[in-house]
Structure formats: C-alpha cells, structure tokens
Amino acid sequence: MHRRHFTGARNKFDLNDRVQVRILRKRLKISHQELAKVVRTAGDSIAAVSKEAGDRRRLTLPANTIRQSDLLRP
C-alpha cells in the first residue's frame, strides 16, 4: 500500500483533504458545517481552529433538563 507524501505545512489545515477533515472533526466533535464556519473565522491554522471550536463549545448553553412538573410543585 502506497502512502501519499505530505507536502504541506504541519500546522496548516486543508478543507479539501478528506482525511484531515475527518480526523479534525472527530477530535473536535463538531459537524462538517461547523468546521467550515470555524475555518472561515479562525483561518487555516490547526491551533486556531481548535481554540475557536473550544470557545464556541463553551459558549453554548446546555439543554434545559428541568421538567415542568418539578416547577409546579409547592
């Protein structure tokens, strides 16, 4: 099995490379659309993409887990 020779910079991210996209999506636990948005805002640096994705994850609020029946009890 032949391996493809890597010719790019080690800290840069390429959205056209399916393997890089799959690995980074799994590591960051985000969808393809979210990854594309993060790359548009943060640029193609893997460190910047990871930082921006982490910041976005911290900014989202958790789902509402309080039931209505618990609120109505005296």
C-alpha positions in Angstrom: 0.0 0.0 0.0 1.5 3.3 -1.0 1.2 6.3 1.2 0.8 9.8 -0.1 3.6 12.1 0.6 2.7 15.1 2.7 3.8 18.3 1.1 2.0 21.0 3.2 2.9 22.7 6.4 2.4 20.6 9.5 0.3 23.2 11.4 -2.0 24.2 8.4 -5.4 22.7 7.7 -6.7 21.8 4.3 -10.5 21.5 3.9 -10.0 19.7 0.6 -8.2 16.8 2.3 -10.8 14.3 3.4 -8.6 12.6 5.9 -7.6 15.8 7.7 -11.3 16.9 7.8 -12.4 13.5 9.3 -9.6 13.5 11.9 -10.2 17.1 13.0 -13.9 16.6 13.1 -13.6 13.6 15.3 -11.1 15.3 17.6 -13.2 18.5 18.0 -16.6 16.6 18.0 -18.2 19.0 15.5 -20.1 18.7 12.2 -18.7 19.4 8.8 -20.7 22.7 8.5 -19.5 23.8 12.0 -15.9 23.0 11.0 -16.3 25.1 7.8 -17.6 28.1 9.8 -14.8 27.8 12.3 -12.2 27.7 9.5 -13.7 30.7 7.9 -13.5 32.7 11.1 -10.2 31.4 12.6 -8.2 30.7 9.4 -6.3 27.5 8.4 -4.1 27.1 11.4 -5.0 23.9 13.3 -4.3 25.5 16.7 -6.5 28.5 15.9 -9.3 26.1 14.7 -9.1 24.1 17.8 -9.1 27.2 20.0 -12.1 28.7 18.2 -14.1 25.4 18.3 -13.4 25.1 22.0 -14.5 28.7 22.6 -17.7 28.1 20.7 -18.4 24.9 22.6 -18.0 26.8 25.9 -20.4 29.5 24.7 -23.3 27.1 24.0 -25.7 26.5 26.9 -26.6 23.0 28.0 -30.1 21.7 27.2 -32.9 22.5 29.6 -33.2 19.5 31.8 -35.8 20.8 34.3 -39.2 19.3 33.9 -42.3 21.4 34.1 -43.8 19.1 36.7 -40.9 19.9 39.1 -41.6 23.6 38.7 -45.3 23.3 39.7 -44.7 21.5 43.0 -45.0 23.7 46.1 
